[in-house]
């Protein structure tokens, strides 16, 4: 995951103003929250999900079912 625009991150800067270079590359907290809602709504489990700087935050294609390996 890339850096997310949060109050904690903003608290590191005077007046909670992010430098323009940082502000333009942040992932929005609402996008992360929506991704989590999409995961819950889809009923998917066992997948790794990510949000990366410069890319749309989205659930992505469903992964093939996991095979249970026992031995």
Rosetta constraint file for C-alpha pairs under 8 A:
AtomPair CA 1 CA 50 HARMONIC 5.62 0.50
AtomPair CA 1 CA 51 HARMONIC 4.82 0.50
AtomPair CA 1 CA 52 HARMONIC 5.07 0.50
AtomPair CA 1 CA 53 HARMONIC 7.38 0.50
AtomPair CA 2 CA 26 HARMONIC 7.25 0.50
AtomPair CA 2 CA 27 HARMONIC 6.82 0.50
AtomPair CA 2 CA 51 HARMONIC 6.49 0.50
AtomPair CA 2 CA 52 HARMONIC 5.02 0.50
AtomPair CA 2 CA 53 HARMONIC 5.08 0.50
AtomPair CA 3 CA 25 HARMONIC 7.87 0.50
AtomPair CA 3 CA 26 HARMONIC 5.48 0.50
AtomPair CA 3 CA 27 HARMONIC 6.17 0.50
AtomPair CA 3 CA 53 HARMONIC 7.25 0.50
AtomPair CA 4 CA 9 HARMONIC 7.84 0.50
AtomPair CA 4 CA 26 HARMONIC 5.28 0.50
AtomPair CA 4 CA 27 HARMONIC 4.60 0.50
AtomPair CA 4 CA 28 HARMONIC 5.75 0.50
AtomPair CA 4 CA 29 HARMONIC 6.10 0.50
AtomPair CA 5 CA 9 HARMONIC 6.62 0.50
AtomPair CA 5 CA 10 HARMONIC 7.34 0.50
AtomPair CA 5 CA 23 HARMONIC 7.73 0.50
AtomPair CA 5 CA 26 HARMONIC 5.66 0.50
AtomPair CA 5 CA 27 HARMONIC 6.05 0.50
AtomPair CA 5 CA 28 HARMONIC 5.37 0.50
AtomPair CA 5 CA 29 HARMONIC 6.08 0.50
AtomPair CA 6 CA 10 HARMONIC 6.25 0.50
AtomPair CA 6 CA 28 HARMONIC 7.98 0.50
AtomPair CA 6 CA 29 HARMONIC 6.77 0.50
AtomPair CA 7 CA 11 HARMONIC 5.94 0.50
AtomPair CA 7 CA 16 HARMONIC 7.89 0.50
AtomPair CA 8 CA 12 HARMONIC 7.05 0.50
AtomPair CA 9 CA 13 HARMONIC 7.78 0.50
AtomPair CA 10 CA 16 HARMONIC 4.56 0.50
AtomPair CA 10 CA 17 HARMONIC 6.40 0.50
AtomPair CA 10 CA 18 HARMONIC 6.19 0.50
AtomPair CA 11 CA 15 HARMONIC 7.76 0.50
AtomPair CA 11 CA 16 HARMONIC 5.21 0.50
AtomPair CA 12 CA 16 HARMONIC 6.95 0.50
AtomPair CA 13 CA 17 HARMONIC 5.95 0.50
AtomPair CA 13 CA 18 HARMONIC 6.36 0.50
AtomPair CA 18 CA 22 HARMONIC 6.43 0.50
AtomPair CA 18 CA 23 HARMONIC 5.70 0.50
AtomPair CA 19 CA 23 HARMONIC 6.12 0.50
AtomPair CA 20 CA 24 HARMONIC 6.15 0.50
AtomPair CA 21 CA 25 HARMONIC 7.00 0.50
AtomPair CA 22 CA 26 HARMONIC 6.57 0.50
AtomPair CA 25 CA 53 HARMONIC 6.15 0.50
AtomPair CA 25 CA 54 HARMONIC 6.53 0.50
AtomPair CA 26 CA 53 HARMONIC 6.62 0.50
AtomPair CA 27 CA 31 HARMONIC 7.12 0.50
AtomPair CA 27 CA 32 HARMONIC 7.72 0.50
AtomPair CA 27 CA 51 HARMONIC 7.74 0.50
AtomPair CA 27 CA 52 HARMONIC 7.71 0.50
AtomPair CA 27 CA 53 HARMONIC 6.42 0.50
AtomPair CA 28 CA 32 HARMONIC 6.78 0.50
AtomPair CA 29 CA 33 HARMONIC 6.24 0.50
AtomPair CA 30 CA 34 HARMONIC 6.11 0.50
AtomPair CA 31 CA 35 HARMONIC 6.20 0.50
AtomPair CA 31 CA 57 HARMONIC 6.15 0.50
AtomPair CA 32 CA 36 HARMONIC 6.35 0.50
AtomPair CA 32 CA 51 HARMONIC 7.42 0.50
AtomPair CA 32 CA 57 HARMONIC 6.99 0.50
AtomPair CA 33 CA 37 HARMONIC 6.32 0.50
AtomPair CA 34 CA 38 HARMONIC 6.14 0.50
AtomPair CA 35 CA 39 HARMONIC 6.28 0.50
AtomPair CA 35 CA 57 HARMONIC 6.81 0.50
AtomPair CA 35 CA 58 HARMONIC 5.98 0.50
AtomPair CA 35 CA 59 HARMONIC 6.08 0.50
AtomPair CA 36 CA 40 HARMONIC 6.29 0.50
AtomPair CA 37 CA 41 HARMONIC 6.01 0.50
AtomPair CA 38 CA 42 HARMONIC 5.99 0.50
AtomPair CA 38 CA 59 HARMONIC 6.75 0.50
AtomPair CA 39 CA 43 HARMONIC 6.46 0.50
AtomPair CA 39 CA 44 HARMONIC 6.11 0.50
AtomPair CA 39 CA 59 HARMONIC 6.89 0.50
AtomPair CA 40 CA 44 HARMONIC 7.02 0.50
AtomPair CA 46 CA 66 HARMONIC 7.92 0.50
AtomPair CA 47 CA 63 HARMONIC 7.25 0.50
AtomPair CA 49 CA 59 HARMONIC 7.03 0.50
AtomPair CA 50 CA 57 HARMONIC 7.87 0.50
AtomPair CA 51 CA 55 HARMONIC 7.37 0.50
AtomPair CA 51 CA 56 HARMONIC 7.61 0.50
AtomPair CA 51 CA 57 HARMONIC 5.39 0.50
AtomPair CA 51 CA 58 HARMONIC 7.59 0.50
AtomPair CA 52 CA 56 HARMONIC 7.73 0.50
AtomPair CA 52 CA 57 HARMONIC 7.32 0.50
